[in-house]
């Protein structure tokens, strides 16, 4: 089952799968330390979400399909996946 083998830090975070879930989380100001996306060309809605994430200081990481499949909740790799939860390396301000 995809997502079943998440490592410790990933397992303690909630997965946000797809543009709608990520856009909703961004709108409510959720703590999102990382967003995974495909490398290369993005659809217009995906590009908008990636830019919003970058503007908030969220790490945006291009990930191959195999890695996105591991993080997805189905049999196909989601194009956008974010992890919501505590920052893995909090700053002194946090």
Secondary structure, DSSP 8 states (H G I E B T S, - for coil): -TTTT--HHHHTSEEEESHHHHHHHHHTT--EEEEEE-SS---HHHHHHHHHHHHTT-EEEE--HHHHHHHSSSSS--SEEEEESS-TT--TT-
